[in-house]
């Protein structure tokens, strides 16, 4: 088949990583780079050998007539950009979350179906080999599961600026939480039934109505429970920035903390270092029958390689006409959970789903 002409919106960290993937994959042809700041798009264009650049999304759509649009911008722009791309008869890759409301997300899914276009949401952990193994092992621990996860980021400088921009529309437990709630749903294969949350605004640099620290708790129909914690800012502790731990009747599995240096380094967010599997079985004397196992993940892909895996999936979805119904259902449900957590924080009440 002919190469898929792709228009890339957003040339920041994620947009640049995805652009490198499109540049490397034979199935794609980049037809344009769009960003608010000319410096970012010109720098990326130069790095990749000189692609056309644009400052305006609508005019770029009309000029390039892409087969696909890759949206890597702030979350409050996603819905409008997706809608415009679908109406221009283009397939869509969009960084999470799909939209700011469940209603908008559901409308976009229906629009993609009506237009017969593929829409992939950027859940990078779904293509990560170590995280795939993590989910696989967790499913063998029995039911119910107890899932403990967090990703706190002590941010400063440009990273703190980016976090403040993100918090104009959503909190850390919403923006980051969709990834880890999605993993919880994959592990349990169960329906979430209720969500509660706590949070606090620790900075006078963000709106009084926003909060830069939060923790959500979710209950599933099969009895499984999970919590997720996220905090952003210069005041956040580096002591417990990375917890990925699942406990079941048969034992537990944990991701070893492999974050090197600062927690604001995005390259470290997907590093695993290895998986520690603990077996709960005891012998007649009450001693453990088996020693803990350690599953090495030393050869795991870096951030750019993971973005390439995402774009290979996007390419296959288009070229092989993959059924993305479950992918999109999960994307909407994970958004439903984190938005319920936001509602719980603001009302002080548990939200029944």
Secondary structure, DSSP 8 states (H G I E B T S, - for coil): ---EEEEEE--SHHHHHHHHHHHH-TTEEEEEEE-SSHHHHHHHHHHTT---EES-HHHHHHHH--SEEEE-S-GGGHHHHHHHHHHTT-EEEEES-S-SSHHHHHHHHHHHHHHT--EEEE-GGGG-HHHHHHHHHHTTS-SS-EEEEEE-EE--HHHHHHHHHHTTT--HHHHTHHHHHHHHHHHH-S-EEEEEEEEE---TTS-TT--SEEEEEEEETTS-EEEEEEEEETT--STT-EEEEEEETTEEEEE-----S-TT-GGGGG----EEEEE--B-TTS-BSS--EEE--TT---HHHHHHHHHHHHHHHHHTT---HHHHHHHHHHHHHHHHHHHHHHHTS-EE-
